[in-house]
Amino acid sequence: MRRAAVTALALLAAGCGDGDAGRPPAAGTPASGGGLTVEEARATDSEGPLLVRGFYVARAGGARLCSALAESHPPQCGEPSLRLEPPTPPGATKLESAGGVSWTTREISLLGDVEGGVLRISETSR
């Protein structure tokens, strides 16, 4: 019984941390791990440019930064996602293409302003 109580306390303590750990970083603050996830960027109320990471997916009609790639060929954008303005691919990023769709196989990080489900990419990310 005592061993179970000690294990439970250790697990509980491992889940605790400073109060800011679950919050996205403030705008303009470098973030470890390549920036905010798409979900975090959509949820934040921070103003100013944010560094957001995800998969780039473009098809006729626009491009999105996606939280995941759906397992289809060509892949589809996994939700949540952000519409990209402008929709052009970021420079020096290797894209795969098939069936009128272009995408990255790895997450990329883009800097821009997030508002209303749109990531307006800053000049420094292009």
C-alpha positions as CSV (number, residue, x, y, z in Angstrom):
1,M,0.0,0.0,0.0
2,R,2.8,2.4,0.9
3,R,4.6,1.8,-2.4
4,A,1.4,2.6,-4.3
5,A,1.0,5.9,-2.4
6,V,4.6,6.8,-3.1
7,T,4.2,6.0,-6.8
8,A,1.0,8.1,-7.0
9,L,2.7,11.0,-5.3
10,A,5.7,10.8,-7.7
11,L,3.4,10.8,-10.7
12,L,1.5,13.7,-9.4
13,A,4.7,15.7,-8.7
14,A,5.9,14.9,-12.2
15,G,2.9,16.5,-13.7
16,C,3.4,19.7,-11.7
17,G,5.6,22.6,-12.9
18,D,5.7,26.3,-13.0
19,G,2.4,28.0,-13.7
20,D,3.6,29.3,-17.1
21,A,4.5,25.9,-18.6
22,G,1.2,25.4,-20.4
23,R,0.9,28.9,-21.8
24,P,2.2,29.8,-25.3
25,P,5.2,32.2,-25.3
26,A,4.5,35.9,-25.8
27,A,4.8,37.3,-29.3
28,G,8.3,37.8,-30.4
29,T,9.7,35.4,-27.8
30,P,11.8,32.5,-29.2
31,A,10.2,29.2,-28.6
32,S,11.8,25.9,-28.1
33,G,10.7,23.1,-30.4
34,G,10.2,25.4,-33.4
35,G,7.4,27.5,-32.1
36,L,3.7,27.1,-31.2
37,T,1.6,24.3,-32.5
38,V,-1.2,25.3,-34.9
39,E,-3.7,24.6,-32.1
40,E,-1.8,26.8,-29.6
41,A,-1.5,29.6,-32.2
42,R,-5.3,29.5,-32.8
43,A,-6.0,29.6,-29.1
44,T,-3.6,32.4,-28.0
45,D,-4.7,35.9,-27.5
46,S,-1.2,37.3,-27.9
47,E,-0.7,40.1,-30.3
48,G,2.1,40.5,-32.8
49,P,4.0,37.9,-34.8
50,L,4.1,34.3,-33.6
51,L,6.4,31.5,-34.6
52,V,4.0,28.6,-35.6
53,R,5.0,25.1,-36.7
54,G,3.1,22.6,-38.8
55,F,3.0,20.9,-42.2
56,Y,2.6,23.0,-45.3
57,V,-0.2,21.7,-47.7
58,A,-1.1,23.6,-50.9
59,R,-3.8,22.8,-53.5
60,A,-5.8,24.8,-55.9
61,G,-7.4,27.6,-54.0
62,G,-4.8,28.1,-51.3
63,A,-2.3,26.8,-48.8
64,R,-2.6,25.8,-45.1
65,L,-0.3,25.2,-42.2
66,C,-1.7,21.9,-40.8
67,S,-1.3,20.2,-37.4
68,A,-0.9,16.8,-39.1
69,L,-0.9,15.1,-42.5
70,A,-3.8,12.7,-43.1
71,E,-2.6,9.3,-44.3
72,S,-3.8,9.4,-47.9
73,H,-2.0,10.0,-51.1
74,P,-1.7,12.8,-51.7
75,P,-2.0,13.7,-48.0
76,Q,-4.8,15.9,-46.8
77,C,-4.5,18.6,-44.2
78,G,-5.2,17.4,-40.6
79,E,-7.2,19.8,-38.4
80,P,-6.8,22.2,-36.8
81,S,-5.1,24.3,-39.5
82,L,-4.4,27.8,-40.5
83,R,-5.0,29.3,-43.9
84,L,-1.7,31.0,-45.2
85,E,-1.5,34.4,-46.7
86,P,0.3,34.6,-49.0
87,P,-0.2,31.0,-50.0
88,T,3.2,30.7,-51.7
89,P,5.6,28.1,-50.1
90,P,8.3,29.4,-47.8
91,G,11.7,29.7,-49.4
92,A,14.2,26.8,-49.4
93,T,11.6,24.3,-48.3
94,K,11.5,20.9,-50.1
95,L,8.0,20.0,-51.3
96,E,6.5,16.7,-52.4
97,S,3.9,16.9,-55.1
98,A,1.2,14.6,-56.5
99,G,-2.4,14.9,-57.8
100,G,-2.3,18.7,-57.7
101,V,-1.2,18.9,-54.1
102,S,2.2,20.0,-52.7
103,W,3.2,19.4,-49.1
104,T,6.2,19.2,-46.7
105,T,7.0,15.8,-45.1
106,R,8.4,17.5,-42.0
107,E,7.0,20.4,-39.9
108,I,8.2,23.8,-40.8
109,S,8.1,27.0,-38.7
110,L,6.6,30.2,-40.0
111,L,6.5,33.7,-38.4
112,G,3.4,35.8,-38.8
113,D,0.3,37.2,-37.3
114,V,-2.6,34.9,-36.5
115,E,-6.2,36.2,-36.7
116,G,-9.4,34.5,-37.5
117,G,-7.9,31.2,-38.6
118,V,-5.4,32.9,-40.9
119,L,-1.6,33.1,-40.6
120,R,-0.3,36.2,-42.4
121,I,3.3,35.3,-43.1
122,S,5.8,38.0,-42.3
123,E,8.5,39.0,-44.8
124,T,11.2,37.3,-42.7
125,S,9.6,33.9,-43.2
126,R,9.5,34.1,-47.0
